[in-house]
Structure formats: structure tokens, C-alpha cells
Amino acid sequence: MKITVVGSGYVGLVVGTCFAESGNNVVCVDSDVSKIEALKAGKIPIYEPGLEEMVKRNVEEERLEFTTDLEGAVRRSLINFIAVGTPQGEDGSADLQHVLGVARAIGQSMDAYKVIVTKSTVPVGTAKKVREAIAQVTSHPFDVVSNPEFLKEGAALDDFLKPDRVVVGCDDPRVAEIMKELYAPFVRTGKPILVMDPASAELAKYTANAMLATRISFMNEIATICDRVGADVNRVREAVGTDSRIGMSFLFPGVGYGGSCFPKDLKALAHTARSMDYDFRLLTAVEAVNERQKAVLVEKVLDHYQGDVKGKTFAVWGLAFKPQTDDMREAPAIVVINGLLARGAKVRAFDPQAMPVAKKIFGNKIEFVHKYYDSLPGADGLVIVTEWTEFRRPDFEKMKAMMKTPVVFDGRNIFNPATLRKLGFTYYGIGVR
Ligand code: NAD
């Protein structure tokens, strides 16, 4: 099939590349000239495991190309995905200006029947708005489909190539058939393609993110209770996660969720509820818990040092909002580091992928090191913010010898408290004994 994907960011690039990988001819469009130039030169603007190789292979095999020419791309394609950003507006709603702008541009470019698919995360009613925006500028026939994306950064290729399900929101069974044909190579193991009305498809994406964020905040609350009553959240997690009604995923307490999706999508869902005269109280609580949780490590640091960290140096391991990505949008590390800096502490940070992004955020306010051990000499504490695999089994003896004070503030519970205490560290986790 001939496909255009407008918006070549995290989602658009992955989606376009994966469709090319399954044999389609894909044009990825972006309005950012430098991004397209970089992609044409084989430079991938984001870190996503396996993506670079897959882009290269599909470009070489002439199934994938990059352009800023939206009109030319649309004319060549039957299916046109909109995968541009839907950032948070001032009132918390999803800002649809990019989506609707692209819809109009697609409409103006059409020279025959087209299928326009919204891949961006958009509030209920957007399919209708996209349809209206296109109808205003073209007399050619078209259909609009809502096809929310559930991939996770860091495992995006796998999630897209082997999805748990594909959600297709459309009113016309003939368009549903086109979408089923497109996705057939990815659901050969029997995973479902769920066809539904556009409003349900749009709401499904927000529901999934809100549910996952709720599990995280819920476990962070349980971890706080564990800290206060002397229970161990890991034991509690095992006991409840093994219940088949609950399951193990998204039960890990930590320093709160971040990223480009959960924070803005929760706000957008709460805004949708408000616009329907409904106060979605649970969402407000989930967000409030998360905001507090981002500051929890700084609280633990301050408690340990009786409120005075002026002039002290902290090693920070992990900056990305989660492992396997360089994305720092809404990353807890920003709150943790700013909290330490605001109290006069110094920060020496390391992240395997996110340091170029972090340099744009912090400039020279913190020191960046190229190896994680280099953050430790003379440090008054180690603060773990992102659970990269390589941090899990370090040489503790070596660490202890390098640090001025062997204190670890483990925001992701990656170390065994007993092991560290035996070695002479002071250890603080999140809800662990
Ligand atoms: P992103 O910011 O990484 O990428 C968006 C891209 O769109 C940018 O490259 C930007 O230059 C381009 N763009 C903006 N306006 C344009 C225009 N008029 N014409 C052409 N290109 C334009 O965003 P993202 O993370 O890929 O997210 C895109 C959408 O997918 C959002 O709605 C997001 O909520 C949703 N989503 C994201 C993820 C994720 O993990 N990042 C997962 C699922 C869904």
C-alpha cells in the first residue's frame, strides 16, 4: 500500500518505518526542514532501540523516504496518517492546531479518494473536526479513521510490530477492511483488530494512559504508607500482582511518571470531563500524587542532611523519564535536580542516552560525566532517578571508596537494601525496608 505519515517524531517515524518494514511504500513528512535533512542523511533524531537499523534498511530498499513536500506525498498515497504533536493547551485541553492544520493541508492536496487516519492522541470529537476541516477545502471523496497508538518509547518497534491489539475507529465497514489489510501482518498471532466508532477509539487511548498512570500513583501511595508503617512495598507488590485480577505490570513505585504522554493526556481527559460538566476527581488525585512523588527523593535527601545540602555534591544516575529513551519531557529528573540546585547543592549527572537533551535543559548548571562512576568521587550521595539496566549491578565497593559519604537515594528500588547496608552504605528506597 502507499502510505504518507505526516509528523516524523517518535510516533510518526516508528509508524512509518514499521509500515515500510512490512512491505508498504511510505513517505514520512515533517515541517521541520532540519529534521528531514537529518533523516535523509541517515541521522535519527531520537534514540529508540533498533530504529536506526530499520530506517536504514527500508531507505536502502526504497520503501521509505523523507520529505517536507506534503502535497506530493499525499497525491501518491491512499492512506495518510496524521502523527503530529497534540501538546497541552493553556486550559489543559489537547491543542489540536497541528492536527487540524495538517488535515486542511491534506484536504488541499487531494486529487482523488483518500483515507485520513488520526494517529495522534486526540480528544473525543476530533475525527468529526478533521472531517469538517477536510470537507471545507476539497470536493474529492475521503474517509476519516481514528487509529490511536499504544506504543511505548524504548520498546516502540516491538510494540508496533507485535501489538496487543489495534484499535480502528470508523463508521464505514469498507474503510475498516482497508485498515485490517494494512495491519494484517502485525496481528498474525491472533491479536485482535478492534473496530469501533471513532469516539470510543479516541477515548480508549486516554483511558489506557489514565489507567496506567493511576496504577503508578496508587503504588506510590502504598509505598508512602509502607515507609510509614515499616512494611516493604516489594513484598506487597508481589502479593497483589500475583492476583490474576490485578497482574504485575505498572506496580513499581518510584519517583513518579513523566514523559510526553501521561501528564498531558491526563490533563486532556480531565478537561474533556470538565467540558461535559463532570469533575473527574480520580484523575486530579492521580496527578497530585505524581507531582508530590517527583519531589520525594529531594525530601529524603533533605531529611538525611537535616535540611542542609548547601555546597554538597550529589551524583545523579539517570535523566531520561524512563530507560531506553533519551526523552526528557516532564522527566522526574528535572524536578529532582532543580530541587537539589535550589537548595545550594551541586549535581554531577550521567545518563546513557539523554545527556545531549539534558544539556539543553540545564546548560552549565550541572556537571555531566561520561561514565557513571565518574559522578562519584567526593560525592555526598548518589541519587538514582532512571532504572537503566547498566546501573543495576555496579561495583559497590568501588563506589563506596569513591564517595565522600556512602549514601544512596534509590528512586527506582534497583538495589537490594540489605546488600548495601551490609557494605556500609546508608540506603533509602521508595517504600522498602
Ligand atoms: P513529536 O513531537 O516527537 O513529533 C511530532 C512531529 O510533528 C515533529 O517532528 C513536528 O516537527 C511535526 N509537525 C508538527 N506540525 C507539523 C506540520 N504541520 N506538518 C508536518 N509535521 C509537523 O511527537 P510524538 O511523541 O511523536 O507524538 C505525536 C502524537 O502521538 C501525540 O499526539 C502523542 O500524544 C501521540 N503518542 C505519542 C507516543 C509517544 O510515546 N511519544 C505514544 C503514543 C501516542
Residues whose N, C-alpha, C, O or C-beta is under 5 A from the ligand:
A	BS01	NAD	V6 G7 S8 G9 Y10 V11 G12 V29 D30 S31 D32 A83 V84 G85 T86 H98 G101 V102 K119 S120 T121 E149 F150 L151 K152 E153 S260
